[in-house]
Each structure stands twice: as structure tokens, then as C-alpha cells.
């Protein structure tokens, strides 16, 4: 490995999803995507719903994250996510069904309707579905 390493840790309230030394991390920040390499300036960022990717040994891997925070130090990045799934863990059929349910809720807009919650559910489902389908196509 010619490139310097950065320690990436992704944790949720339930588990440690990933703990590895990587070359680069692309993160869905609340105000836009940002990238981190070793010796980065320290900072904190809120996370958006989206796809995080990391490069290890010249190859990219993807993880779905649903909100939370990123803490960056010179030699590490800690992702504290509400939920996170690697591409291999995403159930594409379940994500497709969640997308359809969220779209239906947005169409109906009943009296007790929470639009922000429905939109967030739709965004999560679309991101999971996009990553899951990417994982399925690379497995074939």
C-alpha cells in the first residue's frame, strides 16, 4: 500500500458496522458531499441520508448511512449514524417496497400526514435501493 492510511469507523446505536484502515472516505454531509484523507483538518459535520464510500487497496466500497454525525481528526474519521448498511446487507426487495409505501403516503396526504417524515422515508428507500441494485449488478 503506497498511500497513507486513515482509520474509518462506522457505528450505529446497535453495532460497529465497519472499522478499517482506508485511503479515502467520501461522506454525505448535511451541506454536501465531502472527502477525507489522512492528515485532514479536524472538524464535525452532520450527515445527510445517502451513500458513503471508502477506498481501500484502490477499490471503492459503499455503505448506506441514514443521518448522524461525522467526526474527523488527522488520522481517523468516526461516523456515528442512526443506521448504516453495507451494500451487501441491503435487501433490494424490502427497499423497493419501502419506496412504494413512502410514495403512496406522499400521494395520499391524509389528515394525520407528516410530510417531512414521509419524504425522509422516501429518500432513505431510494438511497438504499440505488446502492442495493449497484451491489446486485457488481455481484453478477
Steps between C-alpha positions, in 0.01 A plus 500: 500500500667813375245746639476607862213353701211659685299305758127486416251391760124487437281436804125497560313474829490122440847409375833583345431471128859554384843560650777506238804690380419662167652745251204734448141553621221685314225604740145635444518809722191701590619788277652283228739215429851531648815292473753406766857371476772454763625825659166676447416801714276396793129587482146378574216471249140392506424222250233490233318187390720356230782285384841508665787345311854411592805398300718216622775339293386706201143364508182686606243356742165654594296534818149648532475744793186657637583816689733549793839668532856473370800586716820551306846509658840499330519121485143377544138555410220377724152472355227493766196408293137445590518196271755364253517204262769377265388439142504124562256534792236698311183305423405645160145361508437648845643836386276494190193434719597781739536737205154407372344548848664843539388609154145390580502694829617812317222459241225452759595778745237410757405717798757351738763517226859592593652616172857540627497146641358357176758686291783374722369143470488536122855637488629213718324243282633652176858514631484140631344380173762678288787353702339156524450482125861610452606212724284253311643602162861476620434152645406365155 
